[in-house]
Amino acid sequence: MGFQIGGAILDFVVLSILQRGDTYGYEITQQVRKILDVSETSLYPALRRLQKGGLLTTYDKPWQGRNRRYYSLTDEGRALLAQHIREWQQFKRDMDELLEG
């Protein structure tokens, strides 16, 4: 059984991955795929949306003769992640109560 995953959950997962440190798009994709069934065609628009919203910044680093684009959380991204974590914890408590009676 699979649950439909909306953009808010994808954003939450991406922000959560980036709280561990800056990383590049392919690595983010691999980490997200451990949790969600998403394609790169879904992930890169989400990264651009988060960047446009001021939640991420980017910078390039050379790697094997090419540039890799790295993503980093902004202070606004950290604040939103903290809010998402609080909301998730409440959602989890509510679901546990519902399922466990």
N, C-alpha and C positions, 0 to 999 in steps of 0.2 A: 504494500500500500504506500502510495506517495502523497504528500501534501503539496498543494500549490504554494509556490514560494513567490511572494510579492517583492517589489523593489525595496521595501523597507527592511525586510529580512536580509536581502543581499547586501544592502548598505551596512547593516549592523555587522554582518560577518566580515566584510571588507575592513571596516573600522577596527574591529576586534583583532584582525590579523595584523594591521598596521600599528596597533598599540605595542606590539613586541619589538618594533623597529622598522626602519625604512626597508623597502624591498621593491622589486621590479614586477612588471605586469605578469610575465609568465609564472613566476613564483607565486604571486597572489592567486592566479588561476588554479594552480595545483593545490594550494591550501584550501581554496573555496570548494573545489571538487571533492575534497574529503568529507565535506559536510552537505553540500547541495549539488544537485545535478544541473549544472549550468554550462553554457558554451562560452567561448571567448567572445562571440558576437553579442552576448548579454553582458559580459563583464566589462569590456572596454567602454561601452556607453555609460555604465554605472560609474566607472572611475572618472570619466570626463564630467559627469553630472556632479559628483562629489567635489571635484576640483573647481568647477564653475560656481558651486555653492559655498566655496571658501573653506571646505572641510579638509581638503588635501592640497598639498603643493607638490610640484614635481621638479626634478633636476636630472640631468643626464650625466652618466659616467662612462668613460671608454671601457670596452670589454672586447677583447679579441678583434680589434680593428673596427669595431662598431660602437655605437652608443646604446647604452641601456637606459631606459627611462625609469627612474626610481620615484616612488610615491612616499609621501611623508604626511603624518597627521599635523594639522594646525591646532592651535588652542581651541578654536571653535569645534573642530573635529573631536578633540578629546572631551569637550563639554557635552557634545551630543552623544558620544559613546557612553559617558557616565549616565546620562539620562536614559538611554536605551537599556543599559544594564539594570537600572532601578526598575524600569517598566517590565523587563524580562523576568526579574526576580518575583515581582508581584504576579505576573501572568503564570509563572511556574507554580507559585503557591496556590493560586486559584485553581489551576488544572489538577494539581495533586489533591486538593481538597475535593474537587468534583469526582475524580477517578477513584479515590480511596474512601470516599464517603465520610 
